[in-house]
Amino acid sequence: MGRSFAGLPLLISVPRAAKLIGISRAAAYRFASAGQLPTKRLGHRIYVVTAKLREFIMTEGEAA
């Protein structure tokens, strides 16, 4: 995976994570709801944990 996560904040929005990893916004929210996408909730908003995003990508790539 050649994409660099350097320079990203610790938490990013679900739509931004979806765009970064090349999936639809709806799919990203489904993964988040299923507990497969590494997320943190702050108030009513859900954010993706950037540091764990690479691990999610590698796990999903093996499942495909």
MOPAC internal coordinates of N, CA, C and O (Angstrom, degrees):
PM7 1SCF
backbone

  N    0.0000 0     0.00 0     0.00 0    0    0    0
  C    1.4503 1     0.00 0     0.00 0    1    0    0
  C    1.5162 1   107.55 1     0.00 0    2    1    0
  O    1.2310 1   120.80 1   -67.33 1    3    2    1
  N    1.3131 1   116.08 1   112.67 1    3    2    1
  C    1.4352 1   120.15 1  -174.12 1    5    3    2
  C    1.5161 1   114.97 1   -87.83 1    6    5    3
  O    1.2310 1   120.52 1   176.46 1    7    6    5
  N    1.3125 1   116.61 1    -3.54 1    7    6    5
  C    1.4617 1   119.41 1  -177.78 1    9    7    6
  C    1.5143 1   110.50 1   -73.11 1   10    9    7
  O    1.2310 1   121.18 1   -43.11 1   11   10    9
  N    1.3022 1   115.35 1   136.89 1   11   10    9
  C    1.4502 1   120.61 1  -179.89 1   13   11   10
  C    1.5198 1   110.53 1   -97.04 1   14   13   11
  O    1.2310 1   121.23 1   -44.38 1   15   14   13
  N    1.3045 1   115.26 1   135.62 1   15   14   13
  C    1.4572 1   120.46 1   177.43 1   17   15   14
  C    1.5238 1   110.33 1  -102.46 1   18   17   15
  O    1.2310 1   120.71 1  -179.16 1   19   18   17
  N    1.3327 1   116.25 1     0.84 1   19   18   17
  C    1.4574 1   120.66 1   178.25 1   21   19   18
  C    1.5220 1   109.22 1   -63.01 1   22   21   19
  O    1.2310 1   120.91 1   -40.69 1   23   22   21
  N    1.2934 1   115.87 1   139.31 1   23   22   21
  C    1.4540 1   120.41 1   177.88 1   25   23   22
  C    1.5105 1   114.56 1    89.30 1   26   25   23
  O    1.2310 1   120.09 1   171.77 1   27   26   25
  N    1.3311 1   117.43 1    -8.23 1   27   26   25
  C    1.4625 1   119.55 1   177.23 1   29   27   26
  C    1.5240 1   109.28 1   -82.59 1   30   29   27
  O    1.2310 1   120.11 1   -29.31 1   31   30   29
  N    1.3286 1   117.40 1   150.69 1   31   30   29
  C    1.4616 1   119.22 1   175.39 1   33   31   30
  C    1.5319 1   110.37 1   -67.24 1   34   33   31
  O    1.2310 1   120.35 1   -13.06 1   35   34   33
  N    1.3140 1   116.94 1   166.94 1   35   34   33
  C    1.4657 1   121.63 1  -179.60 1   37   35   34
  C    1.5231 1   112.36 1   -60.84 1   38   37   35
  O    1.2310 1   120.53 1   144.70 1   39   38   37
  N    1.3132 1   116.60 1   -35.30 1   39   38   37
  C    1.4580 1   122.36 1   179.36 1   41   39   38
  C    1.5143 1   108.70 1  -125.31 1   42   41   39
  O    1.2310 1   120.74 1   -41.70 1   43   42   41
  N    1.3454 1   116.20 1   138.30 1   43   42   41
  C    1.4659 1   120.26 1   176.03 1   45   43   42
  C    1.5216 1   108.61 1  -129.90 1   46   45   43
  O    1.2310 1   120.87 1   -21.36 1   47   46   45
  N    1.3063 1   115.94 1   158.64 1   47   46   45
  C    1.4567 1   120.28 1  -179.38 1   49   47   46
  C    1.5270 1   110.28 1   -67.24 1   50   49   47
  O    1.2310 1   120.75 1   -24.03 1   51   50   49
  N    1.3119 1   116.16 1   155.97 1   51   50   49
  C    1.4656 1   120.83 1   179.04 1   53   51   50
  C    1.5347 1   110.57 1   -60.95 1   54   53   51
  O    1.2310 1   119.02 1   134.45 1   55   54   53
  N    1.3389 1   119.48 1   -45.55 1   55   54   53
  C    1.4691 1   118.20 1   177.95 1   57   55   54
  C    1.5282 1   113.55 1   -60.91 1   58   57   55
  O    1.2310 1   120.30 1   142.69 1   59   58   57
  N    1.3186 1   117.03 1   -37.31 1   59   58   57
  C    1.4749 1   119.95 1   178.80 1   61   59   58
  C    1.5286 1   110.39 1   -67.31 1   62   61   59
  O    1.2310 1   120.20 1   139.78 1   63   62   61
  N    1.3279 1   117.23 1   -40.22 1   63   62   61
  C    1.4695 1   121.10 1   177.25 1   65   63   62
  C    1.5269 1   110.11 1   -63.57 1   66   65   63
  O    1.2310 1   120.50 1   138.32 1   67   66   65
  N    1.3170 1   116.65 1   -41.68 1   67   66   65
  C    1.4662 1   120.87 1   179.11 1   69   67   66
  C    1.5188 1   110.62 1   -58.88 1   70   69   67
  O    1.2310 1   120.80 1   133.96 1   71   70   69
  N    1.3098 1   116.08 1   -46.04 1   71   70   69
  C    1.4657 1   120.97 1   179.88 1   73   71   70
  C    1.5224 1   110.76 1   -64.03 1   74   73   71
  O    1.2310 1   120.49 1   138.34 1   75   74   73
  N    1.3114 1   116.67 1   -41.66 1   75   74   73
  C    1.4578 1   122.57 1  -178.42 1   77   75   74
  C    1.5298 1   112.14 1   -62.51 1   78   77   75
  O    1.2310 1   120.50 1   140.47 1   79   78   77
  N    1.3318 1   116.65 1   -39.53 1   79   78   77
  C    1.4614 1   119.18 1  -176.87 1   81   79   78
  C    1.5248 1   113.30 1   -99.02 1   82   81   79
  O    1.2310 1   120.56 1   179.32 1   83   82   81
  N    1.3344 1   116.54 1    -0.68 1   83   82   81
  C    1.4549 1   119.89 1   172.00 1   85   83   82
  C    1.5089 1   115.87 1    81.51 1   86   85   83
  O    1.2310 1   120.55 1  -146.14 1   87   86   85
  N    1.3456 1   116.56 1    33.86 1   87   86   85
  C    1.4623 1   120.13 1   174.53 1   89   87   86
  C    1.5194 1   108.51 1  -122.20 1   90   89   87
  O    1.2310 1   120.65 1   -13.99 1   91   90   89
  N    1.3159 1   116.36 1   166.01 1   91   90   89
  C    1.4633 1   119.29 1  -179.92 1   93   91   90
  C    1.5282 1   110.46 1   -72.57 1   94   93   91
  O    1.2310 1   121.53 1   -21.63 1   95   94   93
  N    1.3036 1   114.68 1   158.37 1   95   94   93
  C    1.4652 1   121.19 1   177.90 1   97   95   94
  C    1.5222 1   109.50 1   -59.92 1   98   97   95
  O    1.2310 1   120.54 1   136.92 1   99   98   97
  N    1.3356 1   116.57 1   -43.08 1   99   98   97
  C    1.4682 1   121.39 1  -179.59 1  101   99   98
  C    1.5300 1   110.88 1   -62.56 1  102  101   99
  O    1.2310 1   120.31 1   138.27 1  103  102  101
  N    1.3308 1   117.02 1   -41.73 1  103  102  101
  C    1.4685 1   120.50 1   178.77 1  105  103  102
  C    1.5209 1   110.47 1   -63.66 1  106  105  103
  O    1.2310 1   120.43 1   139.77 1  107  106  105
  N    1.3180 1   116.78 1   -40.23 1  107  106  105
  C    1.4643 1   120.31 1   179.65 1  109  107  106
  C    1.5260 1   110.75 1   -62.60 1  110  109  107
  O    1.2310 1   120.14 1   137.63 1  111  110  109
  N    1.3260 1   117.33 1   -42.37 1  111  110  109
  C    1.4653 1   120.20 1   177.53 1  113  111  110
  C    1.5252 1   111.23 1   -66.85 1  114  113  111
  O    1.2310 1   119.56 1   145.43 1  115  114  113
  N    1.3476 1   118.44 1   -34.57 1  115  114  113
  C    1.4689 1   120.87 1   175.56 1  117  115  114
  C    1.5231 1   110.60 1   -64.19 1  118  117  115
  O    1.2310 1   120.36 1   134.49 1  119  118  117
  N    1.3454 1   116.92 1   -45.51 1  119  118  117
  C    1.4627 1   120.38 1   177.59 1  121  119  118
  C    1.5287 1   110.62 1   -60.97 1  122  121  119
  O    1.2310 1   120.40 1   139.18 1  123  122  121
  N    1.3300 1   116.84 1   -40.82 1  123  122  121
  C    1.4601 1   121.20 1   179.72 1  125  123  122
  C    1.5306 1   110.52 1   -64.41 1  126  125  123
  O    1.2310 1   120.18 1   135.35 1  127  126  125
  N    1.3228 1   117.27 1   -44.65 1  127  126  125
  C    1.4655 1   121.38 1   179.69 1  129  127  126
  C    1.5230 1   111.84 1   -63.67 1  130  129  127
  O    1.2310 1   120.65 1   145.13 1  131  130  129
  N    1.3241 1   116.36 1   -34.87 1  131  130  129
  C    1.4692 1   121.43 1  -179.92 1  133  131  130
  C    1.5262 1   112.07 1   -78.95 1  134  133  131
  O    1.2310 1   120.30 1   173.55 1  135  134  133
  N    1.3322 1   117.04 1    -6.45 1  135  134  133
  C    1.4501 1   120.60 1  -179.25 1  137  135  134
  C    1.5166 1   113.37 1    80.77 1  138  137  135
  O    1.2310 1   120.14 1  -167.58 1  139  138  137
  N    1.3234 1   117.34 1    12.42 1  139  138  137
  C    1.4631 1   120.57 1  -179.14 1  141  139  138
  C    1.5250 1   112.52 1   -88.36 1  142  141  139
  O    1.2310 1   120.48 1   149.07 1  143  142  141
  N    1.3081 1   116.69 1   -30.93 1  143  142  141
  C    1.4587 1   121.31 1   177.84 1  145  143  142
  C    1.5245 1   107.28 1   -90.36 1  146  145  143
  O    1.2310 1   119.43 1   -50.57 1  147  146  145
  N    1.3386 1   118.69 1   129.43 1  147  146  145
  C    1.4683 1   121.29 1  -176.20 1  149  147  146
  C    1.5301 1   111.58 1   -70.09 1  150  149  147
  O    1.2310 1   120.72 1   -72.69 1  151  150  149
  N    1.3227 1   116.23 1   107.31 1  151  150  149
  C    1.4661 1   120.43 1  -175.22 1  153  151  150
  C    1.5179 1   112.34 1  -125.64 1  154  153  151
  O    1.2310 1   121.88 1   -19.40 1  155  154  153
  N    1.3160 1   114.01 1   160.60 1  155  154  153
  C    1.4613 1   123.66 1   171.69 1  157  155  154
  C    1.5176 1   106.95 1  -132.37 1  158  157  155
  O    1.2310 1   120.52 1   -39.78 1  159  158  157
  N    1.2947 1   116.60 1   140.22 1  159  158  157
  C    1.4640 1   121.40 1   177.60 1  161  159  158
  C    1.5265 1   108.53 1  -102.55 1  162  161  159
  O    1.2310 1   121.25 1   -51.33 1  163  162  161
  N    1.3243 1   115.22 1   128.67 1  163  162  161
  C    1.4607 1   122.14 1   174.17 1  165  163  162
  C    1.5149 1   106.82 1  -122.13 1  166  165  163
  O    1.2310 1   121.20 1   -72.76 1  167  166  165
  N    1.3115 1   115.30 1   107.24 1  167  166  165
  C    1.4600 1   119.11 1  -173.88 1  169  167  166
  C    1.5082 1   108.95 1    66.54 1  170  169  167
  O    1.2310 1   120.31 1    53.23 1  171  170  169
  N    1.3177 1   117.00 1  -126.77 1  171  170  169
  C    1.4580 1   121.84 1   179.55 1  173  171  170
  C    1.5202 1   112.91 1   -95.74 1  174  173  171
  O    1.2310 1   120.29 1   179.71 1  175  174  173
  N    1.3241 1   117.06 1    -0.29 1  175  174  173
  C    1.4654 1   120.26 1  -176.64 1  177  175  174
  C    1.5257 1   111.25 1  -101.51 1  178  177  175
  O    1.2310 1   121.32 1   -31.75 1  179  178  177
  N    1.3322 1   115.08 1   148.25 1  179  178  177
  C    1.4530 1   121.81 1   178.71 1  181  179  178
  C    1.5263 1   108.21 1  -111.08 1  182  181  179
  O    1.2310 1   120.98 1   -47.67 1  183  182  181
  N    1.3202 1   115.73 1   132.33 1  183  182  181
  C    1.4548 1   121.68 1   178.39 1  185  183  182
  C    1.5240 1   109.74 1  -123.75 1  186  185  183
  O    1.2310 1   120.99 1   -28.32 1  187  186  185
  N    1.3187 1   115.71 1   151.68 1  187  186  185
  C    1.4643 1   121.56 1   176.97 1  189  187  186
  C    1.5229 1   108.06 1   -93.45 1  190  189  187
  O    1.2310 1   120.97 1   -44.17 1  191  190  189
  N    1.3314 1   115.75 1   135.83 1  191  190  189
  C    1.4617 1   122.27 1   178.46 1  193  191  190
  C    1.5311 1   107.49 1   -80.02 1  194  193  191
  O    1.2310 1   120.68 1   -71.07 1  195  194  193
  N    1.3120 1   116.30 1   108.93 1  195  194  193
  C    1.4576 1   122.58 1  -174.28 1  197  195  194
  C    1.5270 1   112.31 1   -58.10 1  198  197  195
  O    1.2310 1   119.99 1   138.65 1  199  198  197
  N    1.3215 1   117.63 1   -41.35 1  199  198  197
  C    1.4628 1   121.29 1  -176.91 1  201  199  198
  C    1.5281 1   112.22 1   -62.09 1  202  201  199
  O    1.2310 1   119.88 1   152.57 1  203  202  201
  N    1.3237 1   117.83 1   -27.43 1  203  202  201
  C    1.4658 1   121.27 1  -178.42 1  205  203  202
  C    1.5255 1   112.63 1   -98.16 1  206  205  203
  O    1.2310 1   120.21 1   178.25 1  207  206  205
  N    1.3069 1   117.21 1    -1.75 1  207  206  205
  C    1.4583 1   121.31 1  -177.03 1  209  207  206
  C    1.5294 1   111.97 1   -66.31 1  210  209  207
  O    1.2310 1   119.83 1   139.66 1  211  210  209
  N    1.3071 1   117.93 1   -40.34 1  211  210  209
  C    1.4731 1   121.53 1   178.71 1  213  211  210
  C    1.5303 1   110.00 1   -60.65 1  214  213  211
  O    1.2310 1   120.36 1   138.27 1  215  214  213
  N    1.3273 1   116.91 1   -41.73 1  215  214  213
  C    1.4665 1   121.16 1   178.19 1  217  215  214
  C    1.5390 1   110.30 1   -61.19 1  218  217  215
  O    1.2310 1   120.36 1   138.19 1  219  218  217
  N    1.3153 1   116.93 1   -41.81 1  219  218  217
  C    1.4711 1   121.34 1   177.42 1  221  219  218
  C    1.5250 1   110.46 1   -60.51 1  222  221  219
  O    1.2310 1   120.47 1   136.00 1  223  222  221
  N    1.3107 1   116.71 1   -44.00 1  223  222  221
  C    1.4701 1   121.39 1  -178.90 1  225  223  222
  C    1.5266 1   109.89 1   -62.69 1  226  225  223
  O    1.2310 1   120.32 1   134.67 1  227  226  225
  N    1.3085 1   117.00 1   -45.33 1  227  226  225
  C    1.4613 1   120.43 1  -178.95 1  229  227  226
  C    1.5280 1   111.44 1   -65.22 1  230  229  227
  O    1.2310 1   119.80 1   140.23 1  231  230  229
  N    1.3149 1   117.99 1   -39.77 1  231  230  229
  C    1.4633 1   122.39 1   179.24 1  233  231  230
  C    1.5059 1   110.70 1   -65.83 1  234  233  231
  O    1.2310 1   119.97 1   135.66 1  235  234  233
  N    1.3252 1   117.66 1   -44.34 1  235  234  233
  C    1.4568 1   121.47 1  -179.83 1  237  235  234
  C    1.5279 1   111.15 1   -67.85 1  238  237  235
  O    1.2310 1   120.41 1   146.27 1  239  238  237
  N    1.3354 1   116.82 1   -33.73 1  239  238  237
  C    1.4596 1   120.88 1   178.10 1  241  239  238
  C    1.5220 1   111.66 1   -65.49 1  242  241  239
  O    1.2310 1   120.34 1   144.89 1  243  242  241
  N    1.3237 1   116.95 1   -35.11 1  243  242  241
  C    1.4557 1   120.86 1   178.74 1  245  243  242
  C    1.5155 1   110.91 1   -72.40 1  246  245  243
  O    1.2310 1   120.20 1   148.71 1  247  246  245
  N    1.3345 1   117.23 1   -31.29 1  247  246  245
  C    1.4673 1   121.48 1  -178.35 1  249  247  246
  C    1.5131 1   111.64 1   -74.82 1  250  249  247
  O    1.2310 1   120.25 1   156.16 1  251  250  249
  N    1.3323 1   117.13 1   -23.84 1  251  250  249
  C    1.4748 1   121.01 1  -177.24 1  253  251  250
  C    1.5037 1   112.75 1   -76.71 1  254  253  251
  O    1.2310 1   120.10 1   180.00 1  255  254  253

